Amino acid sequence: IRDRARSAVRRLAAGGGLRLDGTPVSDPDAPLAGEVDGLRLSLGKKQHLHLRLED
């Protein structure tokens, strides 16, 4: 996500390419509900990130 523009992430979400633990994210600006630590964020087919919270 660091190298992508906000508009590119919005286009990915509109096309179904932005996923959080395999579930498509339609609104990238929506707040995340529940536990975020350990979730997998996928941008398209080849970019995957594991989210980790630090204190």
N, C-alpha and C positions, 0 to 999 in steps of 0.2 A: 504494500500500500504506500510505502514511503515514496516510491518513485512515480506513483500514478497521480494524475490530477484529479481533483474532486469530481469534475465532469466525467472523466473516464470511469470512475467507480460508479457513478450514477447510471451511466450507459450499461455497464455490466449488470447492475441490479435490474434495470428495465428489461434486459434480455435474458434474465434468469441465470446469469453467470456468477453471481455473488451468492455464496452459500455459507451458512453457519451450521456446522455439524450435519451437513447434507440437506438442510432445509433451505430453500431459496429465500433470499432476503429481498423484499420489494422496495423497502424504504431504508436507504443507508443512514438516514439521519434519525431514525427511531431509536429511542433508548432501549438498551438490552434489559430484559426482565430475568430475574433469577441469577443463578451462579454462572459466572463468566469464565472462571479459572479452569483451564484445561480444554476449552472448546477449540474446534478446528475451523478456521476461516479459510474458505477457498475462493480464489479469484480466477475464474475461468478453469481450464483443464490442468494447467501446469503450475500454478502458484498456490501453495498451501502454507498456512501459518497456524501454529498452536499458540493460543492466547494464555499468558501467564500473568497473574497479578503479583506485584511485589509491594511490600510495606515500606 
